[in-house]
Structures are given as C-alpha cells and as structure tokens.
Amino acid sequence: MNAPEKECCCRSLDDLAIVPMGGDGLDEQVFASLDRVCDYGGDLWWLYLSRCSACGQNWAVAQEERIHDNYCLKRLGPVEARAAIEQNLWPEEFLTFEDVLKLERASGKIALFFDRLSPALADTAKELREARPEITIEEIADVLAIEPATVRLFLS
C-alpha cells in the first residue's frame, strides 16, 4: 500500500505571496510541507530557501517577525534555487529589510503597535537609516506604518 501523498498549498499561492504569522492558521498550512534548505545568513537574518516536500516547489522566504509579522514568499524555479544555494544569488526583492517591509506595506498586511514608542520600531528606524542614509523620515514612517513625528523622535 502506498503512503498517501502529502498535501501542500504551493499551487494556491501567488508567485509572490505575503502570508501573515498566526491568526487564521494559513502560515501553519503553508509551512507544513516546506523544509528549510539553506539560510542566506549574516546580516540578512530574515532570508532563507525552502522546498516543498510534497511538490518540490522552491521558495525564497523572508521571515519578518519584527514589525509586521509576515512571511514573504517568492516562487523560485530550479535554476533560481540552485543559484541561491550554490552562488548565493537571491531574489532582489528580499535583499534589504526595507524592501521586505515595502512588500508587506504594499500588500496591506501590516501590524499596528499599541506602544508607538516600541523598541522594535525605534531600532528598525535606526537600522533603516544606517542601511540607506538618504532614506527620508517619511519613507521610514511609511514602511513602519507610524507617524513621521515618531520617526523623528527615534532618530534624534
């Protein structure tokens, strides 16, 4: 008797999918069949590659649990997955934390902090400025979903 095939959510996901952490349980369904293959590592702590154990689909995953609590997934073909593993070439959309936050913001899947002076917000505002010194207060406020005045306070 053959073992039943493991089910997966890969076909139901967009090529670039934003999956909220917790809540409706979609993240648990999606990640039930995804196995972590390799991490980007270093400064890009949020980025790794996973492969579906049911269908073999490869996914670049940006796991952003600091601000908006989402997984950003990008469907990768075999050549792209091999490039990530063997040459450390990854999707451009996930190479900066700012870009990951922008993807989440554009999707509308954002978190609003009860504590508008949260250390996570303050630290991230500072890190965004360090990563791109020319980033504006307004750009930081937008990706963090907070007021520019709060960003000014963080950066003063």
N, C-alpha and C positions, 0 to 999 in steps of 0.2 A: 504494500500500500504506500503510495506517495504521500509525503508530507504536504499539507495544504500550503499554497503559495502565500507568502507574506504580503499583506496589502500595504499600499503606500498612497501618499497624497500628491505625488510628483505631477501627475497629469492635470490635477485640478489647480495647480499653482501657476501664476503668471511667470514669464521668464525672469522678471524682476519682481519679487514678492516681498511685502512687509508683513511679518507675522507677529502680532502682539504676544508678549510674555504673559502667561497666566490668563485669567478671565474665562473665556469661553472654551478653553481646552484645545484650541486649534494647534497651538505650539506642541502640545504633547502628541497629537495625532501626526503632525508633520515629522517630528524628530523621533518617533517610534521606530522608523526604518532607516534613519540616517546615522551612518557611522563616521566618526571623525577620522580623516585620513592624515592630515598634516596641518600644523599651525604656521601662520606667517612668522609669528614670534617677534621678539624685540619690542620696538615702540608701537607696532601695530597689534597690540594685545587683543583686539576685537576680531581679528580676521583669521579664518580657517577654512579648510576644504573638507566637505563631507560627501559621502557616496551613499546612495540608497541601496540597502541590502536586498530590496525586492526587485527593483527595475534597473539598477545600475546607473541611474542618473547622478551626475556630479553637480554639486552646488558650492559656490563660494558663499560663505556665511560671515556676515558682520554682526556679531552679537553685541548689542548696545544696551547694557543694563544700567548705565549710569544716569541717563537723563530721561529718555522716552520709553525705555523698556520694550524694545522690539528686536526681532531677528530680521535682518535684511538678507535675502537670498537671491543669488543670481545663478540661473541655469548655465552650466558650462558643458560644452561638447568635449569629447575625448582629447582633442588637441589642446584646448584651453586648460583642461585639468592637468594634463601632462606637463604643460608649460609652468603651471603653478608649482607642481611637485618637483620637477627636475631643474627648472631655471629660475624659480622664484618670481615668475611673471604672473601678476594677479590683475583682476578687473580694476580699471581706473576708478570706477565709482566708489570703491571701498578703500582706497589708499590713504585717504585722510579722514580723520574723525569728523571734521567739518562736513565733508561730502556725505558721510553716513547720516549725520544729523539733518542735512538738507533733504536727503531722500525721505527720511521719516517725516519731516515737516511737510514736504510736498504731498505725502500720502494722507496727511491729516491724522495720522496715528501718533499723537503726541501726549505727553504727560504734563499735567499742571501741578506744580509743587504747592502744597499748603504753606510751607515755610519758604517764602520768596527769597530768603537770605540763606538758603541751604548751602552748606559747604560744597556739595557736589556741583551746584550751579556756579558758585564762585570759582572753584578750582578749574572747572571746564572753561569758563570765560577766560581765565588767565592762560590756560593751555592753548586755546584757540588763538589768542593774541601772540603767544610765543611761536606757534607754528606758522602763523601768517601775520607778521607785524602790521601790514597795511589793512587788515580786516577792520571794518568800521564797527562802531558801537551798535549801530542799527542791524548790521548783519549778524552779530553775535546775539543780540536780543531776539532776532527772528528765529534763528535755529534753536535757541533755548526756550522759546515761547515765553519770554519775560519782557518787562518794560526796559527801554534804553536807560532810564534813570537808575535802575538796579544794576545794570552792567557798568555804568559809570562808577557807581559805588564800589563794585567789585574790583575795578581796575585802578582805583585811586590810591 
